[in-house]
Amino acid sequence: MKRLSVLLASCLLLSGPSIAATESASLSASASENLAKNVQPQVVKWRRHFHQHPELSNEEFNTGKTVAKALEDMGIKVETGIAGAGLTGFLQGSKPGPTVALRADMDGLPVVEQTDLPFASKTQGKYRGKDVGVMHACGHDAHMAILLGVAKSLSDIKNDLAGNVLFIFQPAEEGLPAGEVGGAELMLKEGLFEKHKPDVVYGLHVWSALNTGTVAYRSGPAMASADVFEIVIKGKQTHGSRPWGGVDPIVVAAQTIMAVQTIASRQVDVTKAPSIISFGIVEGGVRNNIIPDSVKLVGTIRNFDMGIRAQIHQKIKHTAKHVALAAGAEADVTINLGYPVMVNDPALVKATLPSLLKVVGDANLIESDLVTGAEDFAYFANEIPGFYYFVGVTPKGVNAKTAPSNHSPYFDIEESAMQVGVQTLLQSTLDYMARH
């Protein structure tokens, strides 16, 4: 196999990025570092622009125009209008080789920014019929900037590129507005992987719980599935002084909540994978002395095993219906499937870890705990081998455990951390091409 390596650093500074073939099968860390350093100033500019102009899920059309223009200026073929605001860029190398997909998400959150950044968002939007502030509070601005940085670096060396790269800019990762479709699932349904079928897909997430220079990964199940359940308990309204005159759905709802909690703790095999069932909404009644005729319960299910996930769904329905039946009430149960378990392909992780080690070193590459948050990168990783990892963005010397978390109105990143993101994706991509 051939090796990709960047010419001497002095040559890089004089003539720009270039790579040459040699007899080994990997890219040197100094080579990927030089590529990432060269593009870092532009990556910062892109990130600040995206941060100042966020858009909510399924509304990322102006963001997409900015991304498309940047890719076209690099000479990369762009396809827009995928799953609404989504788009792709396809870079064909001059030499035969595998196709590597790289993904970034594009949407902001309904959060009022409270940082003092000179490029802080002042954007307003509508969310569930309410006026809201909009902020890149999860780092998707950095994800887009990083991926554009990788695209620029690879386009500069495309004449020596042994393979192809599919750049995926995905809308609506943060969840869909009620009644809408979109995100990774819709991109795949619309044929994302049919035209340029990738061999593997990589993605990353900037993470405030890690310091800059640190990368965290996990092989196998890494992030949870996320489903929403709704239980409507139907009783019979009566006066609060005469509860025997009706069927009290509030008491049945309380019994249901307690019974459902035993599913995760007593009814599924906890040695296989952890599960979480949480109630977030309890709605019922309008007056202190009137027992209502119904109560609505809404909650979330998180799990790391798709088989156990299906068991939990069935057991919630069974439990709610039979608790209600015992009290003379009825229970209607609806479960809306969210993102599946995000599974990192073990073979791809094992093969890629040496690439990450080149960039951050053994002391800064750590195995992550399971993350109970969800990520629709899972849809891509269900189709082809995928690897999704976390890049630290909290400055060294600052306690990352107490830093404002992703989704906080105070969330921010140390911008130098984006260079780590660019370099790890470059290193992983070019090493994969060299191996294949």
C-alpha positions in Angstrom: 0.0 0.0 0.0 1.0 3.6 -0.4 1.7 6.2 2.2 0.4 9.8 2.2 2.8 12.3 3.7 3.1 16.1 3.6 6.3 17.6 2.3 8.7 19.1 4.8 7.3 21.8 7.0 9.5 24.5 5.4 8.2 23.6 2.0 4.6 23.7 3.4 5.1 27.3 4.6 6.6 28.3 1.2 4.3 26.6 -1.2 1.1 25.5 0.6 -0.2 22.0 1.4 1.0 19.1 -0.7 1.3 15.3 -0.2 3.5 12.7 -1.8 3.4 8.9 -1.9 5.9 6.8 -0.1 6.1 3.2 1.0 4.5 3.3 4.4 0.7 3.2 5.2 0.0 6.2 7.3 0.1 10.0 7.5 2.6 11.6 9.9 1.2 13.6 12.8 3.3 16.6 11.7 1.7 16.4 8.2 -1.8 16.6 9.5 -0.9 19.2 12.0 0.5 21.5 9.3 -2.7 21.0 7.2 -4.8 21.9 10.3 -2.7 24.9 11.3 -2.9 26.3 7.8 -6.7 26.4 7.7 -7.2 27.3 11.4 -7.7 31.1 10.9 -10.4 30.5 8.3 -12.0 27.8 10.6 -12.3 30.4 13.3 -13.9 32.9 10.9 -16.5 30.3 9.8 -17.3 29.4 13.3 -17.9 32.9 14.4 -20.1 33.6 11.4 -22.2 30.5 12.1 -22.4 31.3 15.8 -23.7 34.8 15.2 -26.3 33.6 12.8 -27.9 30.4 14.1 -31.0 28.8 12.7 -33.4 26.3 14.3 -34.0 22.7 13.2 -35.3 22.4 9.6 -34.7 26.2 9.1 -31.0 26.1 8.3 -31.4 27.4 4.8 -29.1 30.5 5.1 -26.6 28.4 6.9 -26.7 25.9 4.1 -26.1 28.7 1.5 -23.0 29.8 3.4 -21.7 26.2 3.6 -22.5 25.5 -0.1 -20.7 28.7 -1.2 -17.6 27.8 0.8 -17.5 24.3 -0.7 -18.1 25.5 -4.2 -15.2 28.0 -3.8 -13.0 25.0 -3.0 -14.0 23.3 -6.2 -16.1 20.7 -4.4 -19.3 19.4 -6.1 -22.3 20.4 -4.0 -25.8 18.9 -3.8 -28.4 20.9 -1.9 -32.0 20.4 -0.8 -31.5 17.0 0.9 -34.0 16.6 3.7 -34.9 20.2 3.3 -31.9 22.4 4.3 -29.3 19.6 4.2 -26.5 19.4 1.6 -23.5 17.4 0.7 -20.1 18.0 -0.9 -18.3 15.3 -2.9 -14.6 15.5 -3.4 -13.1 13.0 -5.8 -9.5 12.2 -5.5 -7.2 11.7 -8.4 -6.4 8.1 -7.4 -8.7 5.2 -6.8 -9.5 4.4 -3.2 -12.4 4.1 -0.7 -15.0 6.8 -0.1 -15.0 8.3 3.4 -18.1 10.2 4.7 -17.6 13.0 7.2 -20.6 14.6 8.9 -21.5 17.8 10.7 -24.8 19.0 12.0 -26.1 22.5 11.4 -29.0 23.5 13.7 -29.1 25.8 16.7 -31.2 25.6 19.8 -34.1 27.7 21.2 -31.8 29.2 23.9 -31.2 32.9 24.7 -27.4 33.3 24.6 -25.9 34.8 27.7 -22.2 34.9 26.8 -20.4 38.2 26.4 -18.8 37.1 23.1 -18.5 39.9 20.5 -20.1 37.6 18.0 -22.9 36.4 20.3 -26.2 35.5 18.7 -29.0 38.1 18.8 -31.2 35.9 16.6 -34.9 35.4 17.4 -37.1 32.6 16.2 -40.3 30.7 16.8 -40.4 27.4 18.7 -43.7 25.7 19.5 -45.5 28.9 18.7 -43.4 31.0 21.1 -40.8 33.7 20.5 -37.4 32.4 21.5 -33.8 33.3 21.3 -31.7 31.1 19.0 -28.1 30.0 19.9 -25.5 27.5 18.8 -25.5 26.2 22.4 -24.3 22.7 21.5 -21.4 23.5 19.3 -22.8 22.8 15.8 -21.2 26.0 14.7 -17.8 24.5 15.5 -18.8 21.2 13.8 -19.6 23.0 10.5 -16.4 25.1 10.7 -14.3 22.0 11.5 -15.7 20.1 8.5 -15.2 23.0 6.2 -11.6 23.1 7.4 -11.2 19.5 6.6 -12.8 20.0 3.2 -10.4 22.9 2.4 -7.4 20.9 3.5 -8.4 17.9 1.4 -9.3 19.9 -1.6 -5.9 21.5 -1.6 -4.3 18.0 -1.8 -6.9 16.3 -4.0 -4.3 15.6 -6.8 -2.6 13.2 -4.4 -5.8 11.9 -2.7 -6.3 8.2 -3.0 -10.0 8.0 -2.5 -13.1 10.2 -2.2 -14.8 12.2 0.6 -18.5 12.8 1.1 -19.0 15.8 3.3 -22.4 15.7 5.0 -24.0 18.8 6.4 -27.1 17.6 8.2 -30.1 19.6 9.4 -32.3 19.0 12.4 -30.1 17.0 14.7 -31.5 18.6 17.8 -35.0 17.1 17.1 -37.8 17.9 14.8 -40.6 20.4 15.2 -44.0 18.7 15.9 -45.4 17.1 12.8 -42.2 17.6 10.7 -39.7 15.1 9.2 -36.0 15.6 8.6 -32.5 14.9 10.0 -30.3 12.0 9.3 -33.1 9.5 8.8 -34.7 11.6 6.1 -31.4 12.2 4.3 -30.9 8.4 4.1 -34.5 7.9 2.9 -33.9 10.4 0.1 -30.9 8.4 -1.1 -27.9 10.0 0.6 -25.8 6.9 0.4 -27.0 5.7 -3.0 -25.2 8.0 -5.3 -21.8 7.9 -3.5 -21.9 4.9 -1.1 -19.3 5.5 1.6 -17.2 2.7 3.1 -17.2 4.4 6.5 -18.5 7.5 8.2 -16.8 9.7 10.9 -18.2 12.4 13.1 -17.3 14.3 16.2 -18.8 16.4 18.9 -17.2 19.3 20.7 -17.6 18.6 24.5 -17.3 21.0 27.3 -16.8 18.2 29.8 -13.3 17.7 28.4 -10.4 20.0 28.3 -8.8 21.1 25.0 -6.4 18.6 23.6 -8.4 15.6 25.0 -10.4 13.2 22.8 -12.8 10.7 24.2 -14.2 7.6 22.4 -16.1 4.4 23.1 -16.3 1.3 21.1 -19.7 -0.4 20.6 -22.8 1.2 22.1 -21.8 4.7 23.0 -24.9 7.0 23.1 -28.4 6.1 24.1 -31.5 5.6 22.1 -34.1 8.3 22.9 -37.9 7.6 22.7 -40.9 9.6 24.0 -43.8 7.9 25.6 -47.3 9.4 26.4 -49.8 7.7 28.7 -53.3 9.1 29.0 -55.2 7.7 32.0 -58.9 7.9 31.5 -61.0 7.9 34.6 -64.4 9.4 35.5 -64.8 12.9 36.8 -66.4 13.4 40.2 -66.4 15.8 43.1 -63.4 15.7 45.4 -65.6 15.0 48.4 -67.1 11.9 46.7 -64.2 10.0 45.1 -66.3 6.8 45.1 -68.6 8.5 42.6 -66.0 8.3 39.8 -62.6 6.8 38.9 -59.7 8.9 40.0 -57.1 9.1 37.2 -54.7 11.1 39.4 -54.3 8.2 41.8 -54.0 5.8 38.9 -51.4 8.0 37.3 -49.4 8.0 40.6 -49.6 4.2 40.7 -48.5 4.0 37.0 -45.5 6.2 37.6 -44.3 4.0 40.4 -45.0 0.8 38.6 -43.3 1.9 35.4 -40.1 2.7 37.4 -39.8 -1.0 38.3 -39.3 -1.9 34.6 -35.8 -0.6 34.4 -34.9 -1.7 37.9 -36.6 -5.1 38.1 -37.9 -6.3 34.7 -35.0 -6.0 32.2 -31.5 -7.5 32.5 -29.3 -4.7 33.9 -26.2 -6.8 33.2 -26.6 -6.3 29.5 -27.2 -2.5 29.3 -28.4 0.3 31.5 -31.9 1.8 30.9 -33.5 5.0 32.1 -37.2 5.8 32.2 -38.1 9.3 33.3 -41.4 11.2 33.5 -41.2 14.8 32.6 -44.8 15.9 32.3 -47.8 15.2 34.6 -50.9 17.1 33.5 -54.4 16.8 34.9 -57.1 18.7 36.8 -58.1 22.4 37.0 -59.5 22.8 40.5 -58.6 21.5 44.0 -62.0 19.8 44.6 -62.7 18.3 41.3 -61.3 14.9 40.4 -60.7 15.2 36.6 -61.6 12.6 34.0 -58.1 12.2 32.6 -54.4 12.7 33.3 -51.6 12.8 30.8 -48.1 11.5 31.5 -45.2 12.2 29.2 -41.6 10.9 29.5 -38.4 9.7 27.9 -36.8 6.2 27.5 -33.0 5.9 27.2 -31.3 2.6 26.5 -28.2 1.1 25.0 -29.5 -2.2 23.6 -32.0 -2.3 20.8 -33.5 -5.6 22.0 -34.0 -4.3 25.5 -35.4 -1.1 24.0 -38.2 -3.1 22.4 -38.9 -5.0 25.7 -39.2 -1.7 27.6 -41.7 -0.4 25.1 -43.9 -3.5 25.4 -43.6 -3.5 29.2 -44.6 0.2 29.5 -47.8 -0.5 27.5 -48.5 -3.7 29.5 -47.9 -2.0 32.9 -50.0 1.1 32.2 -52.9 -0.8 30.8 -53.1 -3.3 33.6 -52.6 -0.7 36.5 -55.5 1.3 35.0 -57.6 -1.8 34.5 -57.2 -2.8 38.2 -58.7 0.6 39.2 -61.5 0.6 36.6 -59.8 3.2 34.4 -58.3 3.0 30.9 -54.8 3.8 29.7 -53.9 4.8 26.1 -50.1 4.5 25.5 -48.2 6.0 22.6 -44.5 5.6 22.1 -42.8 7.8 19.5 -39.5 6.3 18.4 -36.6 8.7 18.6 -32.9 8.2 17.7 -31.7 4.6 17.9 -28.7 3.5 20.0 -25.5 5.1 18.5 -23.1 2.2 18.0 -19.4 2.8 17.1 -18.2 0.0 14.9 -15.6 -1.9 17.0 -13.4 -2.8 14.0 -13.3 0.8 12.7 -12.6 2.1 16.2 -9.7 -0.2 16.7 -8.3 0.7 13.3 -8.7 4.5 13.9 -7.3 4.7 17.4 -3.7 4.9 16.2 -4.7 7.9 14.1 -6.2 9.7 17.1 -3.1 8.8 19.2 -0.9 10.5 16.6 -2.8 13.7 17.2 -3.3 13.9 20.9 -1.0 11.3 22.4 -1.7 8.5 24.8 -2.3 10.7 27.9 -5.0 12.7 26.1 -7.0 9.8 24.5 -9.5 8.4 26.9 -12.3 5.9 26.9 -15.6 7.6 27.5 -18.4 6.4 29.8 -21.7 5.7 28.2 -23.5 8.9 27.2 -27.2 8.9 28.0 -27.7 11.7 25.5 -28.8 10.7 22.0 -27.4 11.5 18.6 -28.9 10.9 15.2 -25.5 10.1 13.7 -26.8 6.7 14.8 -28.8 6.4 11.6 -25.6 6.8 9.5 -23.7 4.3 11.7 -26.6 1.8 11.3 -26.0 1.9 7.5 -22.2 1.6 7.3 -19.4 1.3 9.9 -19.3 4.5 11.8 -17.1 6.2 14.5 -18.3 9.2 16.5 -16.0 10.7 19.2 -15.8 13.7 21.5 -13.3 16.6 21.3 -12.6 18.7 24.4 -13.2 22.4 24.2 -12.8 23.7 27.8 -9.4 25.5 28.3 -6.7 23.7 30.1 -6.6 24.8 33.8 -10.3 25.2 33.9 -12.3 22.5 35.6 -14.2 20.9 32.7 -16.6 19.2 35.2 -18.0 22.6 36.2 -17.8 24.3 32.8 -21.1 25.4 31.2 -22.4 22.3 29.6 -23.6 21.8 26.0 -27.1 23.3 25.7 -26.3 26.0 28.4 -26.9 29.6 27.5 -23.3 30.2 28.7 -21.8 27.4 26.5 -18.6 28.4 24.7 -15.5 26.8 23.3 -11.8 27.4 23.2 -11.4 28.0 19.5 -7.9 26.4 19.4 -9.7 23.1 20.1 -11.2 23.2 16.6 -7.7 22.6 15.2 -7.7 19.3 17.1 -11.0 18.5 15.5 -9.7 19.2 12.0 -6.5 17.3 12.5 -8.2 14.2 13.9 -10.6 14.0 11.0 -7.8 14.6 8.5 -5.6 12.0 10.2 -8.4 9.4 10.4 -9.5 10.0 6.8 -6.1 9.9 5.2 -4.9 6.9 7.3 -8.1 5.0 6.3 -7.5 5.7 2.7 -3.9 4.6 3.0 -4.9 1.3 4.7 -7.4 0.6 1.9 
